Amino acid sequence: MAYWTWCTWQALYRHRYLEFDMATTFFYGKGNIANSPELRRLTSNNTGEEFDVASVRVFFGRYGRDENGDIQQKGGFWREVVIYGQKAIDVAKHLRKGARVLVSGEEQEFYTKDDKERANPIIKIVAEDVALLLTRIEKVVFVQPAQRREQGERQAPQGGDTSHPLDEEIPV
């Protein structure tokens, strides 16, 4: 059984067991961010609690080889990607237009209203995770864990030493 078929079957089985009436469409793709993420704080209609949501348009290109053997774009599609909670805050803080990302989540149908109040379906990706790919990255700076920052331990050495305790060779 193909992996994709297995995942879809598992999702259908799991949702039937939980008595949901819709199938899940898993999504996993690499794309380029079209505009910087927009972060909003919304209030739940059901509980009245506030939550964060980031939304961003991403172009997921399809690539293949041309007659010369060179890799060329052969199509693609745009999707609105939304992510919730702390991950939404992180996405809005760290990602910008042009960034290459890996998105994993579910495709879900939402409805918008046009000027005549008709409901129009649109498909969005509700992301479980959005990962920054290393394409177009010049520098990465890691923040120390909160405990170490508070205690002031293991401050970054002056003079440009970027070694890490786990960077030493491991005998095989």
Backbone torsions as a table, in degrees:
resi	resn	phi	psi	omega
1	MET	NA	132.2	179.9
2	ALA	-64.5	148.6	-177.6
3	TYR	-58.2	-45.0	-178.8
4	TRP	-60.7	-43.3	178.9
5	THR	-62.8	-42.1	179.7
6	TRP	-61.6	-44.5	179.4
7	CYS	-61.9	-44.3	-180.0
8	THR	-63.3	-43.0	179.8
9	TRP	-63.3	-43.4	179.4
10	GLN	-61.2	-42.0	-179.9
11	ALA	-64.7	-43.7	179.0
12	LEU	-62.8	-44.1	179.5
13	TYR	-62.4	-47.5	-177.9
14	ARG	-62.2	-42.8	-178.8
15	HIS	-70.2	-35.3	176.0
16	ARG	-64.3	-41.9	179.7
17	TYR	-61.0	-38.9	179.4
18	LEU	-85.6	3.4	176.9
19	GLU	64.3	37.4	170.0
20	PHE	-86.7	150.8	-178.4
21	ASP	-103.9	15.8	179.0
22	MET	-133.2	147.9	177.9
23	ALA	-86.5	150.7	178.7
24	THR	-94.3	136.6	174.7
25	THR	-111.9	105.0	179.5
26	PHE	-70.4	145.8	178.4
27	PHE	-131.2	138.9	178.5
28	TYR	-149.5	110.9	-176.9
29	GLY	-157.2	156.6	176.6
30	LYS	-103.0	138.1	-179.6
31	GLY	-157.9	178.4	180.0
32	ASN	-112.9	134.9	179.9
33	ILE	-74.3	130.1	-177.6
34	ALA	-84.6	-33.7	-179.7
35	ASN	-146.0	157.2	179.8
36	SER	-61.2	143.2	-177.6
37	PRO	-60.2	146.4	177.1
38	GLU	-105.8	122.4	-179.4
39	LEU	-102.3	129.3	177.7
40	ARG	-130.0	150.0	174.2
41	ARG	-109.7	119.0	-176.4
42	LEU	-116.8	165.0	177.0
43	THR	-113.7	131.1	179.8
44	SER	-67.6	134.7	176.4
45	ASN	-69.2	-30.4	-176.0
46	ASN	-81.5	-46.2	-172.7
47	THR	-108.4	-17.3	-176.7
48	GLY	80.5	-0.4	179.5
49	GLU	-77.7	149.7	177.1
50	GLU	-89.5	148.8	177.5
51	PHE	-149.0	158.2	-179.3
52	ASP	-99.8	142.0	175.5
53	VAL	-140.3	132.4	174.8
54	ALA	-111.5	139.4	177.0
55	SER	-129.4	145.1	-177.4
56	VAL	-154.4	143.9	175.1
57	ARG	-90.9	133.9	-178.4
58	VAL	-128.8	137.9	174.4
59	PHE	-100.4	120.1	178.0
60	PHE	-101.9	102.6	-176.6
61	GLY	-83.2	152.3	173.4
62	ARG	-111.4	132.1	-175.1
63	TYR	-124.0	152.7	177.7
64	GLY	-159.3	176.8	180.0
65	ARG	-94.3	139.7	175.4
66	ASP	-86.4	-173.3	-176.6
67	GLU	-64.9	-20.5	177.6
68	ASN	-90.2	-3.1	-178.6
69	GLY	88.4	2.2	178.6
70	ASP	-82.2	149.2	178.6
71	ILE	-80.2	127.4	-179.3
72	GLN	-132.8	151.1	174.1
73	GLN	-72.6	130.3	-177.8
74	LYS	-121.4	33.3	179.8
75	GLY	125.1	-167.0	-179.0
76	GLY	153.4	-174.4	-178.8
77	PHE	-154.2	155.8	177.4
78	TRP	-98.3	143.1	172.5
79	ARG	-142.5	144.5	169.6
80	GLU	-82.6	128.7	179.6
81	VAL	-113.2	129.4	176.3
82	VAL	-121.5	145.4	178.0
83	ILE	-143.1	148.1	-170.8
84	TYR	-117.5	161.7	172.0
85	GLY	75.0	-149.0	-178.3
86	GLN	-61.7	-33.9	178.5
87	LYS	-63.2	-33.4	177.0
88	ALA	-63.4	-42.9	178.9
89	ILE	-62.8	-43.8	-179.8
90	ASP	-65.5	-41.2	178.0
91	VAL	-60.9	-46.7	-179.1
92	ALA	-65.5	-31.9	-178.4
93	LYS	-76.0	-38.9	-169.0
94	HIS	-105.5	-21.8	-174.4
95	LEU	-101.2	144.7	-178.9
96	ARG	-136.4	170.2	177.3
97	LYS	-52.6	134.1	177.7
98	GLY	91.5	-12.0	-179.1
99	ALA	-66.0	144.2	176.4
100	ARG	-94.4	126.1	-175.1
101	VAL	-130.7	158.2	171.8
102	LEU	-112.0	122.8	-176.8
103	VAL	-113.3	130.8	172.8
104	SER	-128.7	138.2	-178.1
105	GLY	171.8	-146.8	-179.0
106	GLU	-128.0	141.1	170.0
107	GLU	-82.6	130.2	179.6
108	GLN	-134.5	150.9	179.9
109	GLU	-93.4	130.2	175.8
110	PHE	-121.0	166.7	179.4
111	TYR	-126.1	137.2	172.4
112	THR	-119.2	161.6	178.2
113	LYS	-109.2	136.0	177.2
114	ASP	-85.8	-172.7	-176.5
115	ASP	-67.2	-16.4	177.5
116	LYS	-101.9	16.7	178.1
117	GLU	64.2	23.2	175.0
118	ARG	-87.2	140.5	178.7
119	ALA	-79.6	128.1	178.1
120	ASN	-117.7	124.5	179.7
121	PRO	-77.2	141.4	172.4
122	ILE	-135.1	151.9	179.2
123	ILE	-105.4	128.7	175.6
124	LYS	-122.7	159.5	172.9
125	ILE	-101.4	119.4	173.6
126	VAL	-91.1	105.4	-171.1
127	ALA	-80.4	135.6	168.2
128	GLU	-82.2	-35.1	-179.9
129	ASP	-155.1	146.9	172.9
130	VAL	-127.9	117.9	-176.8
131	ALA	-111.2	135.8	177.0
132	LEU	-78.0	125.2	176.7
133	LEU	-87.1	156.1	-171.9
134	LEU	-77.6	-3.6	175.8
135	THR	-62.9	134.5	177.4
136	ARG	70.1	17.6	179.4
137	ILE	-98.4	129.0	178.8
138	GLU	-99.3	-35.4	-174.3
139	LYS	-153.0	142.8	175.8
140	VAL	-124.6	131.2	177.9
141	VAL	-119.7	122.4	179.9
142	PHE	-92.7	141.1	176.8
143	VAL	-94.6	139.3	178.8
144	GLN	-68.5	150.3	175.6
145	PRO	-58.4	152.8	-174.6
146	ALA	-54.5	-41.6	-179.0
147	GLN	-59.7	-45.5	-177.5
148	ARG	-69.2	-36.6	177.8
149	ARG	-63.5	-43.4	-178.2
150	GLU	-65.9	-38.3	-178.5
151	GLN	-83.1	-14.3	-179.7
152	GLY	73.6	16.3	-178.6
153	GLU	-80.3	153.2	172.3
154	ARG	52.8	46.2	175.3
155	GLN	-59.4	148.4	177.9
156	ALA	-63.0	127.9	-179.0
157	PRO	-65.5	147.4	176.8
158	GLN	-76.5	156.8	176.0
159	GLY	95.6	8.8	172.2
160	GLY	84.8	11.1	177.7
161	ASP	-71.2	117.0	-177.5
162	THR	-110.4	19.3	-179.0
163	SER	-68.5	157.4	-178.6
164	HIS	-132.1	143.1	-177.4
165	PRO	-57.2	-25.8	-179.5
166	LEU	-88.3	-1.2	-178.2
167	ASP	-80.9	-12.9	-177.5
168	GLU	-69.3	158.0	-176.7
169	GLU	-66.9	142.8	176.8
170	ILE	-108.0	122.9	180.0
171	PRO	-65.6	142.8	-179.0
172	VAL	-102.9	NA	NA
